[in-house]
Amino acid sequence: MAGRRRWATEEILDAAAELLRTSDTDSFSVRKLAAALGTDSSSLYRHFRSKTELLRAVADRILLTAMDGYHPEGDWKQRLTALALRVREAFGQQPQLAAVWGRYASSGTGSRLIMEEALQALRASGLPDEEIPARYHRIAILIAALIASEAGMSATTPEEQEQGMELFRVAVLGADPERFPALAHFARDVRPLGVDRRAAFDEILAAHLAHIEASVPSSRPIG
């Protein structure tokens, strides 16, 4: 009798990514992945020691996709903006996987490429070296949070989005002006979270980079 097929690492990651498109990280399991591949869990554990290690590898492939063909251009702010938008675009193609990245991070080649470019750009800003790791950390958290938030909205169905819009309208336009005077005053102009997220992403990131720029010692060159 022929033995079970041996799956290559890349084939396992392909199948895991596909499974994660239709489920979340909580319901995802190595057992379910093995069943989808027609094999047993033990064969997958030869490639990945745990579910977390597998999920990190899936997220890292998204980062590799984001960096494919990337070449640094412009000043340090343009480089960081381009980097953030590339990561945003990559996870936008597979929004369910953004939660994987936000929860499990990554330590693979894709992650290292992102980190290297971000750190290089921050060095070009003129910041003292001792400040750069903390600045990088804040940028990484900001970008991951914005992408995960946007991905969460993208993963909802049209019916769920419409229901959310209706609940928003009821909550805002129906606010009691005595109890919620500011909300009642701005009710017709306040926008739900799912609206115009690209502009919000751009503005929040630009504001953070401007904050960094303002802290650069004036005697140091800005690249």
Secondary structure, DSSP 4 states (H G I P E B T S, - for coil): -PPPPPPPHHHHHHHHHHHHHTS-TTT--HHHHHHHHTS-HHHHTTT-SSHHHHHHHHHHHHHHHHHTT----SSHHHHHHHHHHHHHHHHHHSTHHHHHHHHH---SHHHHHHHHHHHHHHHHTT--GGGHHHHHHHHHHHHHHHHHHHHHHHTS-HHHHHHHHHHHHHHHHT--TTTSHHHHHHTTT---TTSSHHHHHHHHHHHHHHHHHHHS-TTS---
